[in-house]
Amino acid sequence: MGLASIKVRQKAPKCQAVVQTIASLKSSDLLPSSPGNKGESQLRLQAEWNRLDEMKSQKNRLLKKQTQKVLHEALSVLSELGVAYEVDPESQFILLISVPETALAKKQAHPLNRLAYSLYHNMGVKIDGHIIGKPLRIEINPLMLKASNAGALFDETRARLTLARGNIEDTKIDDMVIHELRHGYDFYTQANGVDHAFTATIIDAESLPPIHETYPHSFSADELPAFMKQVATQIRMGARDASLLKDALYFSKIGLQLAQAALRPQVLSLSLQNIQSLRANPQVWIKPRWVETPQNIGIDDSVKKVWQYSLPQSQMQICFFETPLIDSQSGVIKAKTTHAFFKNGDYRLDMQTSIPLNTDEMTEILAAIESKVADLSQRSKTIAKSFTEVSAALEQNDARQALLKAEEGLAAIQLKQLEKDHVSY
């Protein structure tokens, strides 16, 4: 069953049921506690988590033993600060933030439980506005963070948002949660059949210099709005914690590096030229055919064949293929993503859409891909400009101007309205 069979190309549904957005949460819900205000249980948790982070051993038994100590102290912190939790039925090494049973109970709950309620009831795969699979849960999973060397995580396969260490030590929602929630928002938007510009991956050859130490040769285009959201949050909260302004400068420079990588001429510009050429002058392209997937170019090994367009005597190729987006345990949801994979020499762009792949009639999908590449190119330019202005303002210690430029950037790519229509917290 393809995406189209579950009404995937409908307009984005509005989520009216949830009232509080991140912007309207109280500052005390967002800001981390100052180190001097930590209680004994928080200090014990900090000490045990330090030991886990410092462990060099990769022996699973030792890591799990230390993880249990971390979770034991986390239970004390959560209990003392009024956060309802439960042990993950699938793993004793994972805690879940409990979802309040009713909207009324939600109002009286801790901010983390309110967030858990909103995500569970608004982020999932829907039919006719009702979630039928993959509702998003919030977890505490120190072992996963260590294994992934990550601050926080969104995992679409397990439908989990893994909280950062600081979120548990201080029981606060911070900029790292905001970053990962942006990834969750994009995934569920795509899963419900609403195409948008950031469903793309930028890839280059491993022989080239790394793009960034965290993203050496590939990154999701969704990192651009995720970093923009994160930086705006850090600047907004920087009035209470000056260290967040330093973080904002650091992350704005990462965001700028990624935007500049997307804007390299061989990536978006050349891909746009190629798809425009294919649509306008298909006769100059070699007749498309199914071929075995080219090796070592960034396409997943599970993809055995691709529908390939290529130019004579050129390294330029456009390959189309489908991959599963979601396959629920119940078997009710079997959604697919269509990929348009551009290979421009050492540079690649994997642009994705919810339109089913039909090789007998490619008119609609080629037009959609051209539109999406052009849209991502324009948004990347806007984001690069915004990050440049934000960085300049922060380097001048002008937090007010930095926030203004960050907000202008979010408004220019219409990010706020998109999220307001879909997700609240």
N, C-alpha and C positions, 0 to 999 in steps of 0.2 A: 504494500500500500504506500503510494508516494505522498508527498506533502500536499499535493493539490486536493487529495481526497479528504483532507481534514480542514478545508477552507483556509489554506495557508496564505492566500494572497488577499485576504481581507484587510481592511484598514486597521490600524493599531487600536485595540480596545482600550478604553479609559478605565482606570481603576479608581472608582469613586469611594470604595469602602474604607480606605485608610486615610486618616486625616493629617497625621504629622509627617512632614518631610524632614530630611536631614537639616535643611536650613532653619527649620523652626524648632528643632530640639534645643533645650536649654543648654547654655554653655557648660554647665556642670555635668551634663550628660556626655559631652564631647571631649572635654579637656582631661588630660592625664593628671593624676594627683602629683603634687610636688613630692620629691623623695623624702623630705622631712616629715611628711604627714602619713607615712606608711605605718600600719599597725604591725604587731608581732607576726601575725599569720602571713601578711603580705611579705614581710622580710624573710620568713622561712621559705615561702614559695620562691622568692627571688633567689635564695641561696641554692635550693634544690635545682632550679632551672639553670642556674649558672653551671652547676656540676654536669647537668645533661649536655649543655652546649659545649662544655670544655672536653667532653669525653672523646678521645681519639679512637677508641676501640669501635670496630664495626660489628662486634659480636652481638647478635640479636638478643641473646639472653641478658647480657649486661645492660644493653640499652633499654630493654623492657623493664628490667628491675628498677632502673633509675626513673623511668617514665612513671611507674607506679608511685614512686615517692613524690614526684612532681604533682601528680593528680591528687594524691592524698592531701597535700597542702592546698591545692586549688579548691578542693571541696570545702576546706575550712574558710577560705577567702570568700567563696561564693555564698556560703551559708551566712557568714557574718554580715555581708553587704546586701543580703536579701535577693540574691539571684536564684531562681528556681532552675534545677538541673536534673538530669537523669543519665544513667549509664547507657551507652549505645548498646542495643541488644545484639549487635553483630560483633562488638569488640569491647573487651574490658579495658582497653587502653585509650578509649575515646569517651568523652563526656559530651552530651548534647544540652544546649540551652533549651529549657522546656518552653513549649508553646502554650500560652494561656488558653483555657478551654473556651472562653467567651470574650466578646468584645468588651463587656463590662469588666471582666477580670483583667483584661489587657490594660485598661486605663489605670488600674491600681498596681500594676506590676513594675518591676525594675526596667529601665530603658533597654537592657539587653533582651529581656523577655518580650517587651513590646516590639522590638525589632524582629525577634523570632516569629512572633504572631504575624506581622505584616508580610514577611518573606514567605512564610508557609502558605498564607492565603492569597498571595498575589504573584509569586514567582513559581511558575510551573507550566507544563504543557496543557493547553486549554482547548476545549471544543465548546462552542457556543457560550464562552465566558466562564465555563466551569473547569477547574483543574482536574485533569484525569491522570496525571502522572508527573513524576519528577518534582514534587514540591521541595523548595529549598530549605534545608535545615542548617542551623549554626552549630558548629562543633568546636570542642577543645581537643586538639590532637597534637601534642608536643612531638610525638614520634614522627609524624608526617612532616612537620615543619623542619625537623632536623634532617630527615632523609632528603628533603627537597632543597635544603639550604635556603628556605624562604622565610620572609617575615610574616606573610599571611597568604592564604590561597583561596581560589575558587576552583572547584573541581566539578565540571559538568557531568562527568561520568557517574559520580556518586551523588550528585546534587547536594553538595556541601560547601559551605563557606567556613573555612578554618580561621578562627580568630588568631590575631597576633598575640605574642607573649604579653605585651603591655596591656592589651584589652582585658586579659584575665587578672593580671597583677593589680590593675586599677579599676577593673570592671567598668571601663569607659569605651565608648565608640570613638575611634580616632580616624585619622586620615588614611591609614592602611586599610581599614574596613571600607571606607568610601571608595578607594581604588578597586578593591576586589568586587564590591557591589556593582561597580560600573561594568566589569566583565560579566557578572551574573545577569545584569540587565540586558546586555547585548546578546548573550546566549539565548535567553528566554524570548527576546524579541524575534530572533532568527528562528527559534524552535516553533514559534507560533506563526511563522510564515510571513513576517513583516521584514522586507529587505531594507537594508540601510548601508551607508557607505563604508562602515568600518569592519564589515565581514570580509577581511582580506588578510593575507600574510605576505610580508616582504622577505625575500630570501636572496642571499648572494653566495657565490662559491667560496668554499673554505680556503681557497688559495688567496683570497683578498684579505686586507687588514680587517680586524674585527670592527663591527659597528659600535659595540659597547661591551664591556666585560660581562654584563649580565645577559646581553642579547648579542652574542658574537656574530652570528651569521643569519639570524632570522628573528622576526618578532611579529606579533599580531598588530594590525593597524589599530586595533582597539586600545593598545597601550597609549596612543596619543590622547584621546579624551579622558582615559583613566588617570594619566599623569596630570592633565589639566584640572580635573576635579580634585585630585589630591592636593595639588599646589594651592588651589583656591582655598581649600579647607585649612591648610597649614597657615596661610597668611591670615585668614580670618581669626584663627585661634592664637596667632602669634602675639596678640596684645596681652595675653595672660602668661605666655611661655615663649620667651625670646628665642629659645633654641629651635623652635618650629620655623622661624624665619630663615635660619641657616639651612634647615632641611628643605624648605621651599626653594631656596636658591639651588641647592644640590639637585633636587628632582626636576626643577624647571630646565636645568642644563641637560639632564638625561632626556627629557621630553623633546628638547630642541634637537639633540643629536639624532633621535629616532625620526623626527619630522624631516630633517635634512637628508637622512638616508632614504626615506620614501620619495623625496623630491629629486634624487639623482636622475639625470636625464634618461638613463637606461632603464629606469623602473616605471614610473607612472607615465611620463611623457611619451616614451617609446611604445609602451603598451597601448596607450590611447591612439597613437598613430597607426599601430598595427591593426587594431580592431576596426578603426575607421577605414583603413585600406581594404580589409577583408569584406566589409559591408558594401563599400562603394565599388570595388574592382575585384570581385571574387575570381575572375578569370585569370588573374596574374598569380594566384595561389595554386599550389598543387592540390588536385582534387582530394578532399578529406577522406580518410579511411581509418578503420580500426587497426591499431598497431600495438605491439607489446610495449608496456610502459618503459620509457627511457630510464636507465639506471642513474643513480647518484645525482639527481637534479632537484630533489626535495619533495618528490611525490611519494606518499606512503607505500611501503612494500606490499600492502594488502591490495592495492590497485593493480590489477594484472594487465588491463588494456585501456587505452585512451583513444578518443576520437580526435585525430590529429590534423591540423592545418599547418602547412609550412610553405615558406617562400623558396623558390629555386635558388641554389647556390648561396644559401644564407643560413645563419645559425638561429634565425627567428622561427619560433614555433608557437602555436596556441593549441593546447591540449584540453579537451573537455572530458570529464568523468564525474561519477557520482560516488559519494561515500555516505554511510549511515550517520545521521545526526543524533538520533536517539533510538534505542531499541529497549523498550521497557520490559521489566521482568514479566509483566502480565501478557506481553505480546500485543497489547492494544495499540501501542504507538510504534510505528515503524516509519520514521521520517528520514528523508535523504537531503543532502546538500549537493548542488551541482557546482563544480569547480571549473573555472576558466583559468588555465595555468599558462602564463606567458613566460617563455624562455627567450630572453634577449641576451645571448652570449652568457656571461657570468652572472647576470642579474635575472631574477624571477619575480613574478607577481602571481599569487594565487588568489584570484577574486572569486567570491562565493555568492550564490544566489539560491533562493528557494524555488525557482522555476524548474520544473522537471526537465531532464535532458531528453530531447526527442530529436534524434539525428536526421529524421526524415523532414523535419521542419524547424530550422534553426533561426528563422527570422526574429522571433520574439526574444529569444535568449541572447542573440548577438546585440540587439538594440539595448537590452537591459544591461548587459556587461559594459557596453560603451558608456552608457549613462552613469553607471556606478564608478567606473575608472575616472571619468571626468569629475564626478562629485567628490571622490576621495582626493583627487589632485587639488581641487579648490579648497577643501577643508584642511588639507595638510599645509597649504600655504598660509591659511588663516591661523592655524595653530602655531606654525613656526614663527610667524610675526608676533603672536601673543607671547610666546615663551621668550622671545628676544626682548620684548618690552618689559616683561615681568622681571627677567634677570637683571636688566639694566637698572630698574627701579630698586630692586633688592640690594644691588651692589652699592647704591647710593643711600641705603638705609631708609628708603621712602616706602614704608609698608602700605600707606594709603594709596599711593599711585600704583603699586604692584597689584593690590587687590582690585583696583579699578580696571587695570589692563587684563587681569585674569577673568574678571566678570564679563568684560567686553568680548573676550575670546570665547567664553562659554555661550554667550548670547549669539555671537556671529555664526557659530556652528549649530545653533538651535538645540543645544544639549539640554538645557533646563526644561524646556517645554516637552521634549520627548520623554524625559523621565517623570515629569509631573503627570503626564498622561498614562504612564504605565505603573510606576512603583512609588509607594510612599513608605514611611518608616514610623 
